[in-house]
């Protein structure tokens, strides 16, 4: 499954710290795309969780 941008959902504020080099890479990637930094991070986390669940189900 490829990474795909999805529409916005209900949200809650959380404060986290990112390494500056990761922030720079994300901002470079989303430049000229219709997506915010937060939306990108949310979708990346959802993608990671979906794949972790698949990997765990394959191991069982």
PDB file of N, CA, C, O and CB in Angstrom:
ATOM      1  N   UNK A   1       0.849  -1.188   0.000  1.00  0.00           N
ATOM      2  CA  UNK A   1       0.000   0.000   0.000  1.00  0.00           C
ATOM      3  C   UNK A   1       0.886   1.240   0.000  1.00  0.00           C
ATOM      4  O   UNK A   1       1.793   1.346   0.825  1.00  0.00           O
ATOM      5  CB  UNK A   1      -0.961   0.005   1.226  1.00  0.00           C
ATOM      6  N   UNK A   2       0.643   2.161  -0.894  1.00  0.00           N
ATOM      7  CA  UNK A   2       1.438   3.382  -0.934  1.00  0.00           C
ATOM      8  C   UNK A   2       0.864   4.417   0.029  1.00  0.00           C
ATOM      9  O   UNK A   2      -0.307   4.362   0.403  1.00  0.00           O
ATOM     10  CB  UNK A   2       1.490   3.950  -2.366  1.00  0.00           C
ATOM     11  N   UNK A   3       1.707   5.350   0.415  1.00  0.00           N
ATOM     12  CA  UNK A   3       1.307   6.425   1.323  1.00  0.00           C
ATOM     13  C   UNK A   3       0.379   7.372   0.577  1.00  0.00           C
ATOM     14  O   UNK A   3       0.739   7.865  -0.492  1.00  0.00           O
ATOM     15  CB  UNK A   3       2.548   7.189   1.881  1.00  0.00           C
ATOM     16  N   UNK A   4      -0.818   7.639   1.122  1.00  0.00           N
ATOM     17  CA  UNK A   4      -1.787   8.521   0.486  1.00  0.00           C
ATOM     18  C   UNK A   4      -2.299   9.539   1.488  1.00  0.00           C
ATOM     19  O   UNK A   4      -2.552   9.203   2.645  1.00  0.00           O
ATOM     20  CB  UNK A   4      -2.953   7.717  -0.105  1.00  0.00           C
ATOM     21  N   UNK A   5      -2.454  10.795   1.047  1.00  0.00           N
ATOM     22  CA  UNK A   5      -2.981  11.843   1.902  1.00  0.00           C
ATOM     23  C   UNK A   5      -4.496  11.705   1.990  1.00  0.00           C
ATOM     24  O   UNK A   5      -5.158  11.445   0.985  1.00  0.00           O
ATOM     25  CB  UNK A   5      -2.584  13.241   1.373  1.00  0.00           C
ATOM     26  N   UNK A   6      -5.051  11.880   3.206  1.00  0.00           N
ATOM     27  CA  UNK A   6      -6.472  11.686   3.452  1.00  0.00           C
ATOM     28  C   UNK A   6      -7.099  12.960   4.017  1.00  0.00           C
ATOM     29  O   UNK A   6      -6.374  13.852   4.458  1.00  0.00           O
ATOM     30  CB  UNK A   6      -6.693  10.508   4.413  1.00  0.00           C
ATOM     31  N   UNK A   7      -8.436  13.065   4.014  1.00  0.00           N
ATOM     32  CA  UNK A   7      -9.105  14.257   4.560  1.00  0.00           C
ATOM     33  C   UNK A   7      -8.948  14.374   6.079  1.00  0.00           C
ATOM     34  O   UNK A   7      -8.619  13.403   6.760  1.00  0.00           O
ATOM     35  CB  UNK A   7     -10.588  14.229   4.203  1.00  0.00           C
ATOM     36  N   UNK A   8      -9.186  15.561   6.582  1.00  0.00           N
ATOM     37  CA  UNK A   8      -9.031  15.896   8.001  1.00  0.00           C
ATOM     38  C   UNK A   8     -10.080  15.206   8.864  1.00  0.00           C
ATOM     39  O   UNK A   8     -11.218  15.023   8.431  1.00  0.00           O
ATOM     40  CB  UNK A   8      -9.114  17.406   8.197  1.00  0.00           C
ATOM     41  N   UNK A   9      -9.699  14.817  10.099  1.00  0.00           N
ATOM     42  CA  UNK A   9     -10.607  14.227  11.091  1.00  0.00           C
ATOM     43  C   UNK A   9     -10.639  15.109  12.337  1.00  0.00           C
ATOM     44  O   UNK A   9      -9.879  16.073  12.435  1.00  0.00           O
ATOM     45  CB  UNK A   9     -10.167  12.776  11.459  1.00  0.00           C
ATOM     46  N   UNK A  10     -11.516  14.785  13.292  1.00  0.00           N
ATOM     47  CA  UNK A  10     -11.540  15.491  14.567  1.00  0.00           C
ATOM     48  C   UNK A  10     -10.187  15.312  15.248  1.00  0.00           C
ATOM     49  O   UNK A  10      -9.613  14.225  15.200  1.00  0.00           O
ATOM     50  CB  UNK A  10     -12.698  14.974  15.478  1.00  0.00           C
ATOM     51  N   UNK A  11      -9.668  16.370  15.884  1.00  0.00           N
ATOM     52  CA  UNK A  11      -8.312  16.313  16.431  1.00  0.00           C
ATOM     53  C   UNK A  11      -8.248  16.737  17.896  1.00  0.00           C
ATOM     54  O   UNK A  11      -9.199  17.294  18.444  1.00  0.00           O
ATOM     55  CB  UNK A  11      -7.392  17.190  15.613  1.00  0.00           C
ATOM     56  N   UNK A  12      -7.105  16.457  18.509  1.00  0.00           N
ATOM     57  CA  UNK A  12      -6.782  16.874  19.873  1.00  0.00           C
ATOM     58  C   UNK A  12      -5.344  17.381  19.850  1.00  0.00           C
ATOM     59  O   UNK A  12      -4.498  16.794  19.174  1.00  0.00           O
ATOM     60  CB  UNK A  12      -6.968  15.689  20.914  1.00  0.00           C
ATOM     61  N   UNK A  13      -5.053  18.451  20.571  1.00  0.00           N
ATOM     62  CA  UNK A  13      -3.698  19.001  20.595  1.00  0.00           C
ATOM     63  C   UNK A  13      -2.773  18.167  21.464  1.00  0.00           C
ATOM     64  O   UNK A  13      -3.127  17.785  22.580  1.00  0.00           O
ATOM     65  CB  UNK A  13      -3.718  20.438  21.094  1.00  0.00           C
ATOM     66  N   UNK A  14      -1.573  17.885  20.937  1.00  0.00           N
ATOM     67  CA  UNK A  14      -0.495  17.225  21.676  1.00  0.00           C
ATOM     68  C   UNK A  14       0.788  17.972  21.330  1.00  0.00           C
ATOM     69  O   UNK A  14       0.947  18.450  20.207  1.00  0.00           O
ATOM     70  CB  UNK A  14      -0.389  15.675  21.320  1.00  0.00           C
ATOM     71  N   UNK A  15       1.683  18.071  22.271  1.00  0.00           N
ATOM     72  CA  UNK A  15       2.962  18.725  22.012  1.00  0.00           C
ATOM     73  C   UNK A  15       4.044  17.657  21.984  1.00  0.00           C
ATOM     74  O   UNK A  15       4.215  16.904  22.943  1.00  0.00           O
ATOM     75  CB  UNK A  15       3.275  19.816  23.089  1.00  0.00           C
ATOM     76  N   UNK A  16       4.771  17.599  20.874  1.00  0.00           N
ATOM     77  CA  UNK A  16       5.876  16.648  20.745  1.00  0.00           C
ATOM     78  C   UNK A  16       7.082  17.367  20.148  1.00  0.00           C
ATOM     79  O   UNK A  16       6.946  18.426  19.536  1.00  0.00           O
ATOM     80  CB  UNK A  16       5.467  15.427  19.862  1.00  0.00           C
ATOM     81  N   UNK A  17       8.242  16.791  20.330  1.00  0.00           N
ATOM     82  CA  UNK A  17       9.470  17.366  19.771  1.00  0.00           C
ATOM     83  C   UNK A  17       9.947  16.495  18.621  1.00  0.00           C
ATOM     84  O   UNK A  17       9.911  15.267  18.699  1.00  0.00           O
ATOM     85  CB  UNK A  17      10.580  17.497  20.860  1.00  0.00           C
ATOM     86  N   UNK A  18      10.394  17.145  17.554  1.00  0.00           N
ATOM     87  CA  UNK A  18      10.935  16.468  16.388  1.00  0.00           C
ATOM     88  C   UNK A  18      12.385  16.875  16.202  1.00  0.00           C
ATOM     89  O   UNK A  18      12.739  18.021  16.478  1.00  0.00           O
ATOM     90  CB  UNK A  18      10.109  16.791  15.127  1.00  0.00           C
ATOM     91  N   UNK A  19      13.227  15.969  15.744  1.00  0.00           N
ATOM     92  CA  UNK A  19      14.589  16.373  15.368  1.00  0.00           C
ATOM     93  C   UNK A  19      14.494  17.371  14.207  1.00  0.00           C
ATOM     94  O   UNK A  19      13.681  17.199  13.299  1.00  0.00           O
ATOM     95  CB  UNK A  19      15.468  15.121  14.967  1.00  0.00           C
ATOM     96  N   UNK A  20      15.319  18.398  14.242  1.00  0.00           N
ATOM     97  CA  UNK A  20      15.262  19.451  13.230  1.00  0.00           C
ATOM     98  C   UNK A  20      15.437  18.910  11.811  1.00  0.00           C
ATOM     99  O   UNK A  20      14.786  19.391  10.883  1.00  0.00           O
ATOM    100  CB  UNK A  20      16.323  20.491  13.512  1.00  0.00           C
ATOM    101  N   UNK A  21      16.308  17.918  11.636  1.00  0.00           N
ATOM    102  CA  UNK A  21      16.505  17.374  10.291  1.00  0.00           C
ATOM    103  C   UNK A  21      15.242  16.684   9.771  1.00  0.00           C
ATOM    104  O   UNK A  21      14.972  16.728   8.571  1.00  0.00           O
ATOM    105  CB  UNK A  21      17.676  16.388  10.288  1.00  0.00           C
ATOM    106  N   UNK A  22      14.468  16.051  10.651  1.00  0.00           N
ATOM    107  CA  UNK A  22      13.212  15.428  10.246  1.00  0.00           C
ATOM    108  C   UNK A  22      12.188  16.488   9.869  1.00  0.00           C
ATOM    109  O   UNK A  22      11.481  16.335   8.874  1.00  0.00           O
ATOM    110  CB  UNK A  22      12.666  14.534  11.366  1.00  0.00           C
ATOM    111  N   UNK A  23      12.098  17.552  10.644  1.00  0.00           N
ATOM    112  CA  UNK A  23      11.203  18.664  10.330  1.00  0.00           C
ATOM    113  C   UNK A  23      11.548  19.220   8.951  1.00  0.00           C
ATOM    114  O   UNK A  23      10.657  19.469   8.139  1.00  0.00           O
ATOM    115  CB  UNK A  23      11.301  19.778  11.411  1.00  0.00           C
ATOM    116  N   UNK A  24      12.816  19.409   8.692  1.00  0.00           N
ATOM    117  CA  UNK A  24      13.240  19.946   7.399  1.00  0.00           C
ATOM    118  C   UNK A  24      12.843  19.021   6.251  1.00  0.00           C
ATOM    119  O   UNK A  24      12.376  19.486   5.211  1.00  0.00           O
ATOM    120  CB  UNK A  24      14.752  20.168   7.391  1.00  0.00           C
ATOM    121  N   UNK A  25      13.027  17.715   6.437  1.00  0.00           N
ATOM    122  CA  UNK A  25      12.659  16.750   5.394  1.00  0.00           C
ATOM    123  C   UNK A  25      11.156  16.755   5.129  1.00  0.00           C
ATOM    124  O   UNK A  25      10.724  16.731   3.977  1.00  0.00           O
ATOM    125  CB  UNK A  25      13.110  15.342   5.791  1.00  0.00           C
ATOM    126  N   UNK A  26      10.366  16.787   6.194  1.00  0.00           N
ATOM    127  CA  UNK A  26       8.912  16.805   6.046  1.00  0.00           C
ATOM    128  C   UNK A  26       8.471  18.083   5.347  1.00  0.00           C
ATOM    129  O   UNK A  26       7.673  18.035   4.411  1.00  0.00           O
ATOM    130  CB  UNK A  26       8.222  16.677   7.417  1.00  0.00           C
ATOM    131  N   UNK A  27       8.981  19.217   5.792  1.00  0.00           N
ATOM    132  CA  UNK A  27       8.595  20.489   5.179  1.00  0.00           C
ATOM    133  C   UNK A  27       8.994  20.540   3.709  1.00  0.00           C
ATOM    134  O   UNK A  27       8.264  21.095   2.888  1.00  0.00           O
ATOM    135  CB  UNK A  27       9.231  21.658   5.934  1.00  0.00           C
ATOM    136  N   UNK A  28      10.129  19.975   3.375  1.00  0.00           N
ATOM    137  CA  UNK A  28      10.550  19.925   1.971  1.00  0.00           C
ATOM    138  C   UNK A  28       9.589  19.044   1.172  1.00  0.00           C
ATOM    139  O   UNK A  28       9.208  19.400   0.057  1.00  0.00           O
ATOM    140  CB  UNK A  28      12.007  19.390   1.850  1.00  0.00           C
ATOM    141  N   UNK A  29       9.197  17.912   1.725  1.00  0.00           N
ATOM    142  CA  UNK A  29       8.297  16.991   1.033  1.00  0.00           C
ATOM    143  C   UNK A  29       6.917  17.608   0.793  1.00  0.00           C
ATOM    144  O   UNK A  29       6.354  17.458  -0.292  1.00  0.00           O
ATOM    145  CB  UNK A  29       8.153  15.704   1.833  1.00  0.00           C
ATOM    146  N   UNK A  30       6.369  18.301   1.795  1.00  0.00           N
ATOM    147  CA  UNK A  30       5.007  18.821   1.678  1.00  0.00           C
ATOM    148  C   UNK A  30       4.935  20.160   0.948  1.00  0.00           C
ATOM    149  O   UNK A  30       3.844  20.658   0.669  1.00  0.00           O
ATOM    150  CB  UNK A  30       4.401  18.967   3.046  1.00  0.00           C
ATOM    151  N   UNK A  31       6.085  20.738   0.641  1.00  0.00           N
ATOM    152  CA  UNK A  31       6.093  22.016  -0.073  1.00  0.00           C
ATOM    153  C   UNK A  31       5.326  21.880  -1.384  1.00  0.00           C
ATOM    154  O   UNK A  31       5.508  20.915  -2.126  1.00  0.00           O
ATOM    155  CB  UNK A  31       7.547  22.489  -0.341  1.00  0.00           C
ATOM    156  N   UNK A  32       4.474  22.852  -1.658  1.00  0.00           N
ATOM    157  CA  UNK A  32       3.634  22.895  -2.863  1.00  0.00           C
ATOM    158  C   UNK A  32       2.596  21.769  -2.925  1.00  0.00           C
ATOM    159  O   UNK A  32       2.058  21.483  -3.995  1.00  0.00           O
ATOM    160  CB  UNK A  32       4.511  22.830  -4.090  1.00  0.00           C
ATOM    161  N   UNK A  33       2.317  21.136  -1.799  1.00  0.00           N
ATOM    162  CA  UNK A  33       1.245  20.150  -1.716  1.00  0.00           C
ATOM    163  C   UNK A  33       0.166  20.728  -0.800  1.00  0.00           C
ATOM    164  O   UNK A  33       0.466  21.546   0.070  1.00  0.00           O
ATOM    165  CB  UNK A  33       1.774  18.758  -1.185  1.00  0.00           C
ATOM    166  N   UNK A  34      -1.054  20.318  -0.984  1.00  0.00           N
ATOM    167  CA  UNK A  34      -2.161  20.835  -0.178  1.00  0.00           C
ATOM    168  C   UNK A  34      -2.290  20.026   1.107  1.00  0.00           C
ATOM    169  O   UNK A  34      -3.301  19.358   1.327  1.00  0.00           O
ATOM    170  CB  UNK A  34      -3.487  20.800  -0.975  1.00  0.00           C
ATOM    171  N   UNK A  35      -1.256  20.088   1.961  1.00  0.00           N
ATOM    172  CA  UNK A  35      -1.251  19.354   3.223  1.00  0.00           C
ATOM    173  C   UNK A  35      -0.408  20.118   4.242  1.00  0.00           C
ATOM    174  O   UNK A  35       0.624  20.699   3.905  1.00  0.00           O
ATOM    175  CB  UNK A  35      -0.708  17.907   3.026  1.00  0.00           C
ATOM    176  N   UNK A  36      -0.869  20.103   5.497  1.00  0.00           N
ATOM    177  CA  UNK A  36      -0.115  20.761   6.564  1.00  0.00           C
ATOM    178  C   UNK A  36       0.891  19.788   7.168  1.00  0.00           C
ATOM    179  O   UNK A  36       0.825  18.580   6.941  1.00  0.00           O
ATOM    180  CB  UNK A  36      -1.066  21.300   7.656  1.00  0.00           C
ATOM    181  N   UNK A  37       1.817  20.335   7.934  1.00  0.00           N
ATOM    182  CA  UNK A  37       2.794  19.515   8.648  1.00  0.00           C
ATOM    183  C   UNK A  37       2.068  18.525   9.552  1.00  0.00           C
ATOM    184  O   UNK A  37       2.389  17.336   9.562  1.00  0.00           O
ATOM    185  CB  UNK A  37       3.761  20.402   9.475  1.00  0.00           C
ATOM    186  N   UNK A  38       1.095  19.012  10.307  1.00  0.00           N
ATOM    187  CA  UNK A  38       0.348  18.144  11.228  1.00  0.00           C
ATOM    188  C   UNK A  38      -0.366  17.025  10.494  1.00  0.00           C
ATOM    189  O   UNK A  38      -0.334  15.875  10.932  1.00  0.00           O
ATOM    190  CB  UNK A  38      -0.662  18.959  12.020  1.00  0.00           C
ATOM    191  N   UNK A  39      -1.007  17.349   9.387  1.00  0.00           N
ATOM    192  CA  UNK A  39      -1.734  16.332   8.623  1.00  0.00           C
ATOM    193  C   UNK A  39      -0.785  15.262   8.105  1.00  0.00           C
ATOM    194  O   UNK A  39      -1.115  14.076   8.118  1.00  0.00           O
ATOM    195  CB  UNK A  39      -2.490  16.974   7.453  1.00  0.00           C
ATOM    196  N   UNK A  40       0.384  15.674   7.651  1.00  0.00           N
ATOM    197  CA  UNK A  40       1.377  14.721   7.168  1.00  0.00           C
ATOM    198  C   UNK A  40       1.794  13.775   8.298  1.00  0.00           C
ATOM    199  O   UNK A  40       1.841  12.559   8.108  1.00  0.00           O
ATOM    200  CB  UNK A  40       2.608  15.463   6.598  1.00  0.00           C
ATOM    201  N   UNK A  41       2.094  14.332   9.467  1.00  0.00           N
ATOM    202  CA  UNK A  41       2.539  13.516  10.600  1.00  0.00           C
ATOM    203  C   UNK A  41       1.436  12.556  11.041  1.00  0.00           C
ATOM    204  O   UNK A  41       1.714  11.393  11.335  1.00  0.00           O
ATOM    205  CB  UNK A  41       2.963  14.415  11.778  1.00  0.00           C
ATOM    206  N   UNK A  42       0.205  13.022  11.090  1.00  0.00           N
ATOM    207  CA  UNK A  42      -0.916  12.156  11.472  1.00  0.00           C
ATOM    208  C   UNK A  42      -1.031  10.980  10.513  1.00  0.00           C
ATOM    209  O   UNK A  42      -1.161   9.831  10.936  1.00  0.00           O
ATOM    210  CB  UNK A  42      -2.236  12.953  11.497  1.00  0.00           C
ATOM    211  N   UNK A  43      -0.981  11.275   9.222  1.00  0.00           N
ATOM    212  CA  UNK A  43      -1.107  10.208   8.235  1.00  0.00           C
ATOM    213  C   UNK A  43       0.080   9.257   8.274  1.00  0.00           C
ATOM    214  O   UNK A  43      -0.091   8.055   8.070  1.00  0.00           O
ATOM    215  CB  UNK A  43      -1.249  10.796   6.844  1.00  0.00           C
ATOM    216  N   UNK A  44       1.258   9.762   8.528  1.00  0.00           N
ATOM    217  CA  UNK A  44       2.432   8.898   8.639  1.00  0.00           C
ATOM    218  C   UNK A  44       2.278   7.958   9.838  1.00  0.00           C
ATOM    219  O   UNK A  44       2.640   6.785   9.754  1.00  0.00           O
ATOM    220  CB  UNK A  44       3.725   9.746   8.774  1.00  0.00           C
ATOM    221  N   UNK A  45       1.747   8.465  10.946  1.00  0.00           N
ATOM    222  CA  UNK A  45       1.515   7.628  12.126  1.00  0.00           C
ATOM    223  C   UNK A  45       0.450   6.578  11.848  1.00  0.00           C
ATOM    224  O   UNK A  45       0.610   5.419  12.233  1.00  0.00           O
ATOM    225  CB  UNK A  45       1.102   8.491  13.324  1.00  0.00           C
ATOM    226  N   UNK A  46      -0.641   6.967  11.181  1.00  0.00           N
ATOM    227  CA  UNK A  46      -1.692   6.007  10.836  1.00  0.00           C
ATOM    228  C   UNK A  46      -1.130   4.908   9.928  1.00  0.00           C
ATOM    229  O   UNK A  46      -1.418   3.727  10.119  1.00  0.00           O
ATOM    230  CB  UNK A  46      -2.880   6.724  10.144  1.00  0.00           C
ATOM    231  N   UNK A  47      -0.344   5.302   8.963  1.00  0.00           N
ATOM    232  CA  UNK A  47       0.268   4.337   8.041  1.00  0.00           C
ATOM    233  C   UNK A  47       1.170   3.362   8.802  1.00  0.00           C
ATOM    234  O   UNK A  47       1.137   2.156   8.557  1.00  0.00           O
ATOM    235  CB  UNK A  47       1.080   5.072   6.948  1.00  0.00           C
ATOM    236  N   UNK A  48       1.975   3.893   9.726  1.00  0.00           N
ATOM    237  CA  UNK A  48       2.862   3.043  10.526  1.00  0.00           C
ATOM    238  C   UNK A  48       2.062   2.065  11.378  1.00  0.00           C
ATOM    239  O   UNK A  48       2.404   0.885  11.448  1.00  0.00           O
ATOM    240  CB  UNK A  48       3.765   3.903  11.421  1.00  0.00           C
ATOM    241  N   UNK A  49       1.009   2.538  12.021  1.00  0.00           N
ATOM    242  CA  UNK A  49       0.192   1.664  12.863  1.00  0.00           C
ATOM    243  C   UNK A  49      -0.493   0.570  12.049  1.00  0.00           C
ATOM    244  O   UNK A  49      -0.563  -0.578  12.489  1.00  0.00           O
ATOM    245  CB  UNK A  49      -0.854   2.484  13.610  1.00  0.00           C
ATOM    246  N   UNK A  50      -0.997   0.914  10.873  1.00  0.00           N
ATOM    247  CA  UNK A  50      -1.622  -0.092  10.016  1.00  0.00           C
ATOM    248  C   UNK A  50      -0.624  -1.178   9.620  1.00  0.00           C
ATOM    249  O   UNK A  50      -0.962  -2.361   9.585  1.00  0.00           O
ATOM    250  CB  UNK A  50      -2.206   0.566   8.762  1.00  0.00           C
ATOM    251  N   UNK A  51       0.585  -0.771   9.328  1.00  0.00           N
ATOM    252  CA  UNK A  51       1.592  -1.740   8.913  1.00  0.00           C
ATOM    253  C   UNK A  51       2.132  -2.560  10.077  1.00  0.00           C
ATOM    254  O   UNK A  51       2.487  -3.725   9.898  1.00  0.00           O
ATOM    255  CB  UNK A  51       2.728  -1.033   8.224  1.00  0.00           C
ATOM    256  N   UNK A  52       2.198  -1.982  11.238  1.00  0.00           N
ATOM    257  CA  UNK A  52       2.611  -2.726  12.430  1.00  0.00           C
ATOM    258  C   UNK A  52       1.589  -3.826  12.710  1.00  0.00           C
ATOM    259  O   UNK A  52       1.957  -4.962  13.008  1.00  0.00           O
ATOM    260  CB  UNK A  52       2.756  -1.777  13.664  1.00  0.00           C
ATOM    261  N   UNK A  53       0.295  -3.481  12.614  1.00  0.00           N
ATOM    262  CA  UNK A  53      -0.759  -4.465  12.863  1.00  0.00           C
ATOM    263  C   UNK A  53      -0.686  -5.602  11.849  1.00  0.00           C
ATOM    264  O   UNK A  53      -0.866  -6.763  12.218  1.00  0.00           O
ATOM    265  CB  UNK A  53      -2.145  -3.798  12.812  1.00  0.00           C
ATOM    266  N   UNK A  54      -0.429  -5.297  10.595  1.00  0.00           N
ATOM    267  CA  UNK A  54      -0.295  -6.335   9.572  1.00  0.00           C
ATOM    268  C   UNK A  54       0.897  -7.237   9.857  1.00  0.00           C
ATOM    269  O   UNK A  54       0.807  -8.459   9.744  1.00  0.00           O
ATOM    270  CB  UNK A  54      -0.153  -5.704   8.186  1.00  0.00           C
ATOM    271  N   UNK A  55       2.019  -6.616  10.228  1.00  0.00           N
ATOM    272  CA  UNK A  55       3.219  -7.400  10.537  1.00  0.00           C
ATOM    273  C   UNK A  55       2.996  -8.315  11.727  1.00  0.00           C
ATOM    274  O   UNK A  55       3.446  -9.461  11.729  1.00  0.00           O
ATOM    275  CB  UNK A  55       4.399  -6.478  10.810  1.00  0.00           C
ATOM    276  N   UNK A  56       2.299  -7.809  12.743  1.00  0.00           N
ATOM    277  CA  UNK A  56       2.028  -8.620  13.929  1.00  0.00           C
ATOM    278  C   UNK A  56       1.081  -9.762  13.597  1.00  0.00           C
ATOM    279  O   UNK A  56       1.251 -10.863  14.120  1.00  0.00           O
ATOM    280  CB  UNK A  56       1.439  -7.757  15.049  1.00  0.00           C
ATOM    281  N   UNK A  57       0.087  -9.532  12.741  1.00  0.00           N
ATOM    282  CA  UNK A  57      -0.846 -10.603  12.392  1.00  0.00           C
ATOM    283  C   UNK A  57      -0.159 -11.683  11.548  1.00  0.00           C
ATOM    284  O   UNK A  57      -0.543 -12.851  11.611  1.00  0.00           O
ATOM    285  CB  UNK A  57      -2.054 -10.030  11.633  1.00  0.00           C
ATOM    286  N   UNK A  58       0.834 -11.310  10.776  1.00  0.00           N
ATOM    287  CA  UNK A  58       1.594 -12.295   9.983  1.00  0.00           C
ATOM    288  C   UNK A  58       2.442 -13.171  10.879  1.00  0.00           C
ATOM    289  O   UNK A  58       2.687 -14.333  10.554  1.00  0.00           O
ATOM    290  CB  UNK A  58       2.487 -11.591   8.948  1.00  0.00           C
ATOM    291  N   UNK A  59       2.903 -12.628  12.020  1.00  0.00           N
ATOM    292  CA  UNK A  59       3.756 -13.385  12.931  1.00  0.00           C
ATOM    293  C   UNK A  59       2.948 -14.385  13.751  1.00  0.00           C
ATOM    294  O   UNK A  59       3.511 -15.363  14.244  1.00  0.00           O
ATOM    295  CB  UNK A  59       4.507 -12.438  13.858  1.00  0.00           C
ATOM    296  N   UNK A  60       1.653 -14.167  13.908  1.00  0.00           N
ATOM    297  CA  UNK A  60       0.817 -15.054  14.738  1.00  0.00           C
ATOM    298  C   UNK A  60       0.264 -16.208  13.957  1.00  0.00           C
ATOM    299  O   UNK A  60      -0.455 -17.040  14.510  1.00  0.00           O
ATOM    300  CB  UNK A  60      -0.321 -14.286  15.356  1.00  0.00           C
TER     301      UNK A  60
END
